[in-house]
Amino acid sequence: MAVVVAAIAASVGGGLFAEHRLGERAQALSRHVLTVMFWVLYPFVILFTLPRLHLTAGVGAGLVLGYVELAIVGLAAYVVGTHVLRLARPSVGALIVVVVVVNTGYLGLPLVVALLGTDQLGPAIVWDSLVSGPMFYVTGVAIGAAFGTQTGASVRERLRTFVLRNPPLIAAIVALLAPAAIAPDVMVDAAHVVIYVLMVAGFFALGVNLAAEAEGGFLRLPLTAPVATAVVLRLLVAPALLFGLSAITVAVPDAYLLQASMSSGVNSLVVAHNSGLDLQLTSSALAWTTMLVIAVAIVAALA
């Protein structure tokens, strides 16, 4: 866990420093990084890891509860953003995305091992692959297509954007249809390396975006009403919902409950960039939820 926290801090710090020294050039680099992540790196990882996924019996019901929980908090984000906060559509879309796209991979998996032990790693990987993955390249990208400013004006154009400008989804379909032989060991090992590259690149881009929003020469992370809404829904309401649903239906692995309480995913920044959602809201919510999860995890590990 210490290595992951250090990598996140170094990546964000590198982005902050780059924007401070390079200004618009760093922002352009950040945009290129996010584009390469979406169009090249994520499809590569999905294509060579999904065929190797092995499911165990008895986990399906918990995964269904996970989708139900995310659907509820996503709907709540839409209702609050639209009817209470009265945000513009790109901001409403960003609020939904940071609530339903979750960092169960880069942050969730190490924390499961650190706090729950290696016995819970298997269920944690299943959740990350079968819940968080599709919530990024299916739901998250669909929300971006529906609410973003760069995805077309008509419903038909937005649907075309979702289907044709969604390389992670295309890679997932190919991976599910292809035999496991499509993913030899050497490519799986390469995909695992790319996962760490994605973590560093994503948090570097976050640092650049946060620095670009700084005013008066120093970084500010105001806890605005939309950001506070994202924090509450993502870190409090989501895990509470899964716990309650589990209590009245079927018990889920502890790893599921921990994964449900993870921070907003770096992938939300990728979606926001590629579809034209509110980058400021996305970056702030991502920063706040990540800092809070890390702080709580450190306290829990020391307790």
Secondary structure, 3 states (H helix, E strand, C coil): CHHHHHHHHHHHHHHHHHHHHHCHHHHHHHHHHHHHHHHHHHHHHHHHHHHHCCCCCCCHHHHHHHHHHHHHHHHHHHHHHHHHCCCCHHHHHHHHHHHHCECCCCCHHHHHHHHHCHHHHHHHHHHHHHHHHHHHHHHHHHHHHHHCCCCCCCHHHHHHHHHHCCHHHHHHHHHHHCCHHHCCHHHHHHHHHHHHHHHHHHHHHHHHHHHHCCECCECCCCCCHHHHHHHHHHHHHHHHHHHHHHHHCCCCCHHHHHHHCCCECCHHHHHHHHHCCCHHHHHHHHHHHHHHHHHHHHHHHHC
